[in-house]
Structures are given as C-alpha cells and as structure tokens.
Amino acid sequence: MITSVRNPLVKQIRKLHRTKGRREQNLLLLEGTHLLETASQTNCSLVTLCFTEQWQVRYPQLWRVISQKAQRIELVTPDVLQSMATTVNPDGVIATMVPPQGTQEAIADFRIGLVLEKLQDPGNLGTIIRTAVATEVDGIWLSDNSVEVDNPKVLRSSAGAWFHVPMMVSADLSTVIKNYQQTGVQVIATLPTATQSYWEIDLTQPTLILLGNEGAGLSQELVTLADKFVSIPLGKGVESLNVAIACALLLYEGKRQRVDS
C-alpha cells in the first residue's frame, strides 16, 4: 500500500492536473467510479489504477474488471488518493490512461455535428459532450484554442459520454466547415438578431451547428461561413443563454425533428 504523498507515483500523477504534465506523459487522468466504469466498457488502455481499500470492498466486480485492464495496480490510503485527485471529495479510485488516437477523417453517413470555437469552460464542454451523445451527434470539432478535451473536469462533467463521440481538434475550423459544405451539409449559427427561431429550421438534413466562446460568441470568420442563422427566443431582460444550454436546445430540436420525420 502506498501511504506517502511523497511517493514518486503520486508526484507523477499529480502532474496530470496540468496540460503540460498530460502532454509530457501522454496520459489522461480518470477520476471516480462512474468514469472508470464507462472506461472499462471501451477498448481503452489503462496504465495505472489507484484505489482505496474501502473502494475495493464496495465495488469488487468493477475492481476485478478494470484491474485486468491496468498495467499497474496500487492500493493507496485515502489521504494519498485525495492528494492525487482534482476533486474535493474523491470516491476512492483514479486511473491514468493512454489517450485514444484522434482522427481528422471525414465522418461517413454524416447527419449532425458540432463546431466549437474558443470554448473555455471545461464544465460547459463536458456538458455539451454529454448532450451530444444523448442526441446522437456524429462528431465534435473544437478550435485548438479551446479548453483541452483531456482536462479532468471535462471528463468528469461528461459523465462518461467522453468515450462515446468522436472529437477532433483543429487549427483551421474554416476548412473543416467548407469541406463539409461541399458535400451538401448545411451550416447553422445562432445570432440574437436572426429572424428565424431554431425550431423553424430543417434539422433533418445533414447539419453542422456552430457555437462560439462563452463571452464573445463566434468569430466573424466563422459567422460568414454559415448558410443560415437562427435565434433562441428569450424573455425580457435576458441577453443570452449559457452555451451548453443553447447547444442542448438545438440538438434536441434536431432529434425531435428526426424522430417525427
């Protein structure tokens, strides 16, 4: 059992809290039972599994499954686990994982996708990922100046959905959008001045939805690429919605239309 927070492994895992550490080690940090349970159902490559005795007793079946997937297994004290986690009250288990290989290939049988520009809040991104999986989005493209998709809070707030939707990071979203437009995909952006509401747009045809930075919105460069603009009706005194909420409204309207068509 690892009992000291000065243990080299503990120090190594703590470095994964930061982008630099994740890049240097080429590892992700998975925290919590639910996330590990979801990871165990995928073809992921766990490197190190750390857990407390209490957690092992509580989840014996899950422990057996994920311990077979990990290269290294370590029993640790609650204090040691706390020192490695980014959460205030970890539930007894964390693991490190090799990131899945990303792809920039075009998605076949494309129906609906998201383009996210300069998204900064990891909680927003995690919520968007969760909603995207719930509404069967085919792919998510992020600008390379957005919050990192491997941020531990992104993984946690996605509630395991992180493993179930393709995510691509691009330095040139304009080219991504133009390439899909050439295949007949319509591109939609939200604007408060748009004359059509989001429920008046046909979302049964292949569609890319563009969403921008929490404060500044979409850049003019991406706005000019949109084929159609939609608004989300708001009550008096409300200027805008949280980007994750706006995304959910659009995606569920698309899902409703596809079900009804």
CORMO-V448255 format. One record per pair of residues at least 12 apart in sequence whose C-alpha atoms are under 8 Angstrom apart, sorted by sequence separation. I is the first residue (numbers start at 1). J is the second residue. If there is no record, write none. Layout:
[[I;J] [I;J]]
This chain:
[[16;28] [17;29] [81;93] [210;222] [16;29] [81;94] [78;92] [232;246] [13;29] [49;67] [186;205] [188;207] [185;205] [186;206] [187;207] [188;208] [189;209] [190;210] [49;70] [185;206] [186;207] [187;208] [188;209] [189;210] [190;211] [48;70] [53;75] [125;147] [184;206] [185;207] [186;208] [187;209] [188;210] [189;211] [46;69] [47;70] [48;71] [49;72] [50;73] [51;74] [52;75] [53;76] [114;137] [119;142] [185;208] [187;210] [45;69] [46;70] [47;71] [48;72] [49;73] [50;74] [51;75] [52;76] [53;77] [113;137] [116;140] [118;142] [125;149] [37;62] [40;65] [45;70] [46;71] [47;72] [48;73] [49;74] [50;75] [51;76] [52;77] [112;137] [113;138] [114;139] [115;140] [116;141] [117;142] [118;143] [122;147] [140;165] [142;167] [144;169] [40;66] [48;74] [50;76] [52;78] [111;137] [112;138] [113;139] [114;140] [115;141] [116;142] [117;143] [118;144] [119;145] [120;146] [121;147] [122;148] [139;165] [140;166] [141;167] [142;168] [143;169] [144;170] [145;171] [111;138] [112;139] [113;140] [114;141] [115;142] [116;143] [118;145] [119;146] [120;147] [126;153] [130;157] [138;165] [139;166] [140;167] [141;168] [142;169] [143;170] [144;171] [110;138] [113;141] [117;145] [118;146] [119;147] [126;154] [130;158] [133;161] [137;165] [138;166] [139;167] [140;168] [141;169] [142;170] [143;171] [214;242] [40;69] [52;81] [117;146] [118;147] [122;151] [125;154] [126;155] [129;158] [130;159] [139;168] [141;170] [143;172] [201;230] [214;243] [36;66] [51;81] [116;146] [123;153] [124;154] [126;156] [127;157] [128;158] [130;160] [143;173] [50;81] [107;138] [122;153] [123;154] [126;157] [127;158] [130;161] [133;164] [142;173] [177;208] [212;243] [107;139] [122;154] [126;158] [129;161] [130;162] [133;165] [141;173] [198;230] [211;243] [125;158] [126;159] [129;162] [132;165] [196;229] [197;230] [198;231] [123;157] [189;223] [195;229] [196;230] [197;231] [198;232] [122;157] [194;229] [195;230] [196;231] [197;232] [55;91] [126;162] [129;165] [194;230] [195;231] [197;233] [211;247] [55;92] [189;226] [194;231] [54;92] [55;93] [187;225] [188;226] [191;229] [192;230] [193;231] [187;226] [188;227] [189;228] [190;229] [191;230] [192;231] [52;92] [186;226] [187;227] [188;228] [189;229] [190;230] [191;231] [192;232] [51;92] [52;93] [186;227] [187;228] [188;229] [189;230] [190;231] [51;93] [186;228] [188;230] [190;232] [50;93] [51;94] [49;93] [50;94] [49;94] [50;95] [49;95] [48;95] [49;96] [174;221] [178;225] [47;95] [48;96] [174;222] [177;225] [46;95] [47;96] [48;97] [173;222] [46;96] [47;97] [203;253] [204;254] [46;97] [47;98] [174;225] [203;254] [45;97] [46;98] [198;250] [44;97] [45;98] [204;257] [31;85] [44;98] [199;253] [203;257] [204;258] [198;253] [202;257] [203;258] [44;100] [204;261] [32;90] [33;91] [36;94] [115;173] [31;90] [32;91] [33;92] [36;95] [32;92] [33;93] [32;93] [31;93] [32;94] [31;94] [30;94] [31;95] [102;166] [104;168] [29;94] [30;95] [102;167] [103;168] [29;95] [30;96] [86;152] [102;168] [29;96] [30;97] [28;96] [29;97] [14;83] [17;86] [27;96] [28;97] [10;80] [14;84] [27;97] [28;98] [13;84] [14;85] [27;98] [28;99] [2;74] [26;98] [27;99] [1;74] [2;75] [3;76] [10;83] [11;84] [26;99] [1;75] [2;76] [3;77] [5;79] [10;84] [1;76] [2;77] [5;80] [1;77] [3;79] [4;80] [3;80] [2;80] [5;83] [13;96] [111;204] [115;208] [117;210] [119;212] [120;213] [121;214] [111;205] [112;206] [113;207] [114;208] [115;209] [116;210] [117;211] [118;212] [119;213] [120;214] [111;206] [112;207] [113;208] [114;209] [115;210] [116;211] [117;212] [118;213] [119;214] [110;206] [111;207] [112;208] [113;209] [114;210] [115;211] [116;212] [117;213] [112;209] [114;211] [116;213] [117;218] [117;219] [128;244] [132;248] [135;251] [127;244] [131;248] [135;252] [124;243] [125;244] [128;247] [132;251] [35;155] [124;244] [128;248] [131;251] [135;255] [31;152] [35;156] [39;160] [42;163] [28;150] [30;152] [38;160] [29;152] [28;152] [32;156] [35;159] [39;163] [30;155] [31;156] [34;159] [35;160] [38;163] [30;156] [34;160] [19;148] [19;151] [17;151] [17;152]]
